[in-house]
Amino acid sequence: MNTPSSGAPDQVFDPERVPAAPSIGTVSPSVALVVGLVLGGAVVLTIVLGSRRSFDGPARDAQVVPLPEAAMARRLLDLMDPAVLVVDADDAVLLANPAARALGIVRATRLLVPDLLELAQTVRSSGNRRADIRLPGSIVGAGPRMMSVHGVRLESGTVAPPGPVALVLEDVTETRRTEAVRRDFVANVGHELKTPVGALALLAEAIEGAADDPEAVQRFAARIAHEADRLGRLVRELIDLSRLQGGEPLPELVPVPVDRVLAEAVDRTRTAARAKELDIAVGGQPGLVVRGVENQLATAVTNLLANAVAYSTGQSRIAVAARARSGFAEVTVTDSGIGIPRQDRQRVFERFYRVDQSRASSTGGTGLGLAIVKHVASNHGGSVAVWSEEGLGSTFTLRIPLAAAPTDTTEPSAGEAVAADPGKGTA
């Protein structure tokens, strides 16, 4: 190739003179591919940098013909999902693929995230590094995102150290969230199981020590039965929740009369309601039919009624009603109990979450009932929402798609005077 008129020497690429890439340890195949492409493309990049640093004046206009391999590597980088950045010794961005620019972390040649700049400096001085870095929502334009970043030092004989650094970013926000949920779930299950198991052990010791007192034995035996029932209910609900979350395929959805679901749920809850002198009133629009799994729907409404019974005071009324609205059957359960504080309404559908932990033993709940309701609704293409006010009570609304679309009711029934907030359905 003829040299430019400035007299700059030829830029000749010799593959045998390029030093081997530094070891990057055990990486995922996608990241390894990206890093390999970056290292390959860095050859041409470092040639350009070398020419810029070695010559002044007219030599800056020297044209370096890109190699076919480098052009292919750049094209592949542009098509890759992981975000890829290359920064020079002055922390200027030399290369950023579309995925990196889509994150909003690059503006012209500036890298806007201080933690990424700090990682690049560490890689430049100490070698390859991995780190989880949080991208703030103010930069990425949505909620904060957690990125797994692999920093690789790009070394080449054509550029004096320190050379450029490649940063490969993978979005692990959902992975880290799932890991946190799993850790919390295991910890919560252990705590919830420990309580009844510990009570059973203590009661067994008490019975052994009261062998000569028949009345004490009967009292302790009743407590054992209560704790055993609580333990069994917890295990059953854990199994139900596991199935609803995808452990088993959802059975075929069939037409289910809403009236039958409400009757079954009321029948399951009636004994507990009578024990607290509570009345359950059933109303609304009759004859609605939804597509679903009858047993799951009955369980969801039963859990809503059981929750209303647990947090209602004596000699009051619980209303359950159904109506058709916008292609959905809306089942509302309204109580006049203690209500839910505003700061807790977003979390009542979380597993094991209780508004008042001190009431857990007195209500006998497992903390899984509303989580099961949420997953039943989701699996049926519906939602669940809550409206509540402290001291006034709560209204839970379960929405399930109708099998047929009857005419919407124009007047809400008595149990639906309090509107639900659909935004809480994903809590």
N, C-alpha and C positions, 0 to 999 in steps of 0.2 A: 504493500500500500504506500502511495506517495505521501510524504510528509507535508504538512501545511507550510505556507510561505514563511511562517514565523520561525521555522527551524526547529520546532519541537521534535524530539526523537519519536520513532515509531513506538506504538503501544502494541506489543506482541503477547498473545496469550499462550502460555505453555502449561498444559494440565499437569505435567510432571513436577513443575516447580511450585505448585500450590500446596501448602502444608495441610496435613490432615486436620479435620475438624476436631475440636476438643470433645471428649466424652461427655454426654449429657445424661448418663444414668438411665435408669429404667423409666420409660415414659409410655403414655398411651399411644397407639398407632397413629391416630390423627395428629397429635402434637408432634410426634417424631417426624411424620411426613412434612409438616409445616416447617419445623426446624431445619430439616434437610433442604427444603426448597430455599429457605432463607440463607443458609450457608452457601448453597450453589449460586444464588443471585448475588451474594455479597462479593463474589470475585469481581464481577463487573463494577459493582459499587465502589469497592476499594481502589480499583484502577482509576475510576473517575476522581476519587478523593486524592489519590496520589498525584495525579496530574495537576489538580487544583493547588495542592500544597507545594509542589516542586517548582512551579512556574508562575511568573507574574506577567502582567501586561497582556500582549496579544495571545499568549499561550492559553488564556482562559477561554478563548474562542475555539480551541482545538476540538474537533468532533471525534468522539469515540464511537465506533460502530458497534452496536450491541450484538452480542453473540446470539445465535438462534436458541441455544440452551437457556441463556439468561432470559430471553424474551418469553420462552415457554414457562420458565419458573415464575416470572412475574405474573403471567396470565393465570397460572394455577393459584398463586397466592390471592389474586383478586377474586377467584371463585370459591375460596375456602371459607367455611363458617367461622373458625377461630379468628379473632382480631390479631393482626400482626403489625408491629411497629419496629422500625430501625432508627435509632438515635445515634448521633455522633458524639464525639468527646465534649462538645459544647452543649449537649442536650438538645440540639436542633433535630427535628424529625426529618429524616432523609427519605423514609418510605413508610407509607401507611395504606394498608389495603382498604377496600370499601367497608368491610366489617368494622374496622377500627374507627374510621371516620363516622360511621353511623352511630357509634356510641357517644359521639360528641366530645371525645377526650382530646381531639387534635384541632387546633385552629392555626391554619397556615402551616408554619414549621414549629409551632409551640405545642408542647405536651402540657395539658392543663391540670393534671393530677399530681400533686407533690409526692404522694407515696410511690407512684410509678417512676418519677425522676429519682427518688432516693434508691429504689431498687436497681435502676439502671446504673447508678454510681457504685452501688455495692458490687454488682456483677462486673463492672469495669475494673474494679480494684481487687476483687477476691475470687472471681470465677462464677460459674453458673449457679443460679439460685432459683428456688421456688418459693412462692408466698401467696397467701390469700389477701387480696386487696379489695377494699370496699369502695365502690364508685358512688359518690353522693348523688341523690336524686336531682339536685340543682344542675348537675352537668348532663346526666344521661336523659333527663326529661321525664322520668317516671319515678317509681320508687327506687330506693337504693338497691344496687346490684352487687353481688359478691362475685369477684373474678379470681380464678386460679391463674396466676401469672408465672410463666417459665421464662427466666432471663438467661440469654446465651451470649457469651462474649464472642464476637466475630473477629478472628485473628487472621491476618494475612501478611505475607512478607512485603507487599507493596505499600503498606501504610505503617508508619511507626506507631508503636503503642502510645497512649491507649487508643484502641480501635473502636469501631461502632459496636453497639449492643442491640440485639434483637429481643423483643418482648412478645411473647405469644400469650394471648388472653383467652381463656375459656370461661363462659358464664356458668357458674356453679351455684347460683342463687337457690334454685329449687332443690338441688342436691343437698346443700347445707341445711335448708329449711326442713327437708324430710328427715335428715339425720337428727336434727334437734327435736322434731316431733317424736321420732322413735325413742330417743333417750328419755324424753319427758314421759312418754307412754309407759316405758318399762319401769321408770321410777314410780309413777303413779299406781301402776298395777301392783308393784311390790308393796307399796304403802297400803293400798286398799285390801290386799289379801292378808297383810300382816295383822290388821285390826281384828277381824273375826277369828283368825287362827289363834292369835294370842288370847282372845277372850275364851275360846274353847279350852285352851290349855289351863287357864286359871280356874274356870268352872269345873273342869275335871278334878283338879286338885281340891277344890272346895267340897265337891261331893265325897271325895275320899276321906276328907277330914270330918265330914258330917254324917258318917255312915249310921250313927245312932240317933239321928234326928230326921224322921221321915218327912216332916214339913219342909225343912231346909233342902233335903234331897229333891223334893218335888219342885221347889222354887228354882233351884239350880238347874234341874232338868229342863224346866220351861225356858230358862235363859239359853241353855245349850241348843234347844230346838230353834229358838229365835236366831241365834248367831249362825247356826247351820243353814237355816233358810236364807239368811242374808248372803252367806258365802255361795250357796247354790245359785241364787239370783244373780250375783256378780259374775259367776262363771258362765251362766246362760247368756247374759247380756254381752259379755266379751265375745262369745261364739257368734251371737247374732251380729254384732258390729263387724267382726272379721268377715263374715259372709257378705254383708252389705257393702263393704269396702272393696270387694272384688275377689275375695277368696274363692267364691263359687260363681258360676254364671247365673245371671238373673233368669228366673223361670219365665215362661211365656206369659205375656200380659193378656188377660182375658177380661171381658166385661164384668164389672163388679158393682152391685147395687150399693150406693152410699148408705141407704137406710139400714142395710144389713150390717155394714161395718160399724155404724154408730151404735146399733143395738148390741152388738158383741162387745164393743169397748165399754159401754155403760154397764153391761152385765158383769164384766171382769172387775169393774171398779166399785160396784154398788156396796159391797161389804165394807170396804175401807171408808167409804163416804158415810155410811150409817154409823160406823163406830165414832165418827166425829160430829154426828148430827148434821150432816150436810145433805142438801137436796140436789139432785142432778136433773135439770130440765132439758128436754130434747125438743128442738123446734126446727124452723127453717123450711126450705123447699123440698117436698118429698119427690121420690121417683127419679133422682139423679143417678146416672150410671157412669162410672169411670173405667178406664182400662188399667189393670194393675194386677197385683198379687194380693188376694184378699187377706191372707194371714198377716202379711207385712203391713198393710194399711190398717188393719185392726190393731196391730201392735203399736203403730205410730199414734193413733188416736187414744189408745189406752194409756200410753206414756204421757200424753198431754193431759188427760184427765187425772192420772195419778199425781202428776206434778201440781195440778190445781188443788187436789185434795190435800196434799202434803203441806202446802203453803197457805191454806185457807183457815180461817178461824171457825169455831163451832157455830151452828145454827145460822148458816148463810147458804147461798145458792150458787151452784155452778151451772152455767148454761153452755150447751153444745148445740150447734146449728150448722146447716149446710145450705148453700145457695149456688146457683150458676152465675158465673161472671166471666166474660171475655174468653170463652172457650175452656174455662177451668171450673171445677167444683171446689168451692172454698168451704172448708170445715173450720169453724172458729170455736175455740174453747175459752170461755170468759169466767174469771173468778173475781171475787172481791177480797182477796187476801192481802198480804203484806206488800206486794209490789216488788219491783226490781229497780235498784238504783241506776241512774243514767249511765254511770261509768261501767256497769256490769252487763248492760244489754247486748253489747257486741260480742260477749264471750259466753253467753249462757248455753250455746250449742257446742262448746268445746267439750271434749272428753274429760270427765272427772272434775269439771269446773263447777264449783258451788258458790253461790252468792254469799252465803253465810256458813262457813265451815263448822261453826259451833252447833248448827242445827242438823248436821249430817247424821249423827247417831239417833236423834229424836225422830227425824223424818224417815229413817230407814232406807234412804235412796243410795244408789251406787254412783251417781254422777254421770251415768251413761245414757239415761233415758232420752234426753233432748238431742244428744249426738246421734242416737239411733233414728229419731224422727227426721233429722236433717238428711241422713243418708237414704232413708226410705223415700223422702221427697225427691232427692236428686236422682235416684235410680228410676223414678217414675216420670222424669221430665218435669217435675214441679219444684216447689220451693216452700219454705216455712219462714214466717216472720213473727215478730213480737212487738206489741205495744204495751207499755206498762207505766204506771205512776205510783210512786211510793205512797202507801196508805190507801190507795184506791183499788188496786188489783192489777191484773194482767189479762191480755187477750193474745192468744196464739192463733195464727191462721195458717192452715195447711192447704196448699193449692195443688190439685192433681188434675191433669188434662181429662176432659170429658170424653167418653166414648161417642156420645152424640151431643149435639149442641142445642139444648132447649132454650127458650126465650129467657133472657136475663130478667131477674126480679127487679122491680122498680123500687120496692120498699124493703129495707133491711129488716131482718127479724130482730127480736128483742135481745138476743145474745150477741148481736153484731154492732152494738151502738158505738163501740170503740174501734177505730180504724187501725189496721196493722200497717207497719212500715216495711215495704218490700225490700228496702235496702239492708235490713238485718238478716235476710234469708241466707246470706253467705258468711255469717259470723262464725 
